[in-house]
């Protein structure tokens, strides 16, 4: 899984770990993405894909149970 949201295209970012001695090493920051079945607002067709929790909470999609 690529950890990319199909709604807002949120994807992993590169950041730095910073130690007490101010040494910097690269690290990845992954978005909170879950694979669910959903419908877009106002549509009836059901899709399956990876959606971040920000899109889910904001109401951009509706989760199909």
C-alpha positions as CSV (number, residue, x, y, z in Angstrom):
1,X,0.0,0.0,0.0
2,X,1.4,3.4,-1.0
3,X,-0.1,5.4,1.9
4,X,-1.7,8.0,-0.4
5,X,-5.2,9.4,0.2
6,X,-7.4,9.0,-2.9
7,X,-9.5,12.1,-1.9
8,X,-6.9,14.8,-1.0
9,X,-3.7,13.1,-2.3
10,X,-2.0,13.3,1.1
11,X,1.2,11.3,1.0
12,X,4.3,10.5,3.1
13,X,6.7,13.4,3.9
14,X,10.3,13.5,4.8
15,X,11.3,15.2,8.1
16,X,14.2,15.3,10.4
17,X,14.9,13.5,13.7
18,X,16.7,16.1,15.9
19,X,18.8,14.9,18.8
20,X,19.9,16.8,21.9
21,X,23.2,17.4,20.2
22,X,21.3,18.9,17.2
23,X,22.3,16.0,14.9
24,X,19.7,15.6,12.1
25,X,18.8,12.4,10.4
26,X,16.1,11.8,7.9
27,X,12.8,10.0,8.7
28,X,9.5,9.5,7.1
29,X,6.2,10.8,8.4
30,X,3.2,8.7,7.2
31,X,-0.4,10.0,7.0
32,X,-3.2,8.2,8.9
33,X,-4.6,6.3,6.0
34,X,-7.2,3.4,6.1
35,X,-8.6,1.3,3.3
36,X,-12.4,1.6,3.4
37,X,-15.5,1.3,1.2
38,X,-17.0,4.8,0.7
39,X,-19.2,6.9,-1.5
40,X,-18.6,10.5,-2.5
41,X,-21.1,13.2,-1.3
42,X,-24.2,13.1,-3.4
43,X,-23.3,9.9,-5.4
44,X,-24.5,6.3,-5.1
45,X,-21.6,4.3,-6.5
46,X,-19.5,2.6,-3.9
47,X,-15.7,2.8,-4.2
48,X,-12.9,1.1,-2.3
49,X,-9.7,3.0,-1.5
50,X,-7.3,4.5,1.0
51,X,-8.7,7.5,2.8
52,X,-7.1,9.7,5.4
53,X,-9.0,10.3,8.6
54,X,-9.1,14.1,8.0
55,X,-11.2,13.5,4.9
56,X,-13.4,11.0,6.8
57,X,-14.0,13.4,9.7
58,X,-14.6,16.5,7.6
59,X,-17.5,14.8,5.7
60,X,-16.0,14.8,2.2
61,X,-17.0,11.1,1.9
62,X,-19.6,8.8,3.5
63,X,-18.4,5.5,4.9
64,X,-20.4,2.4,3.6
65,X,-21.0,-0.2,6.4
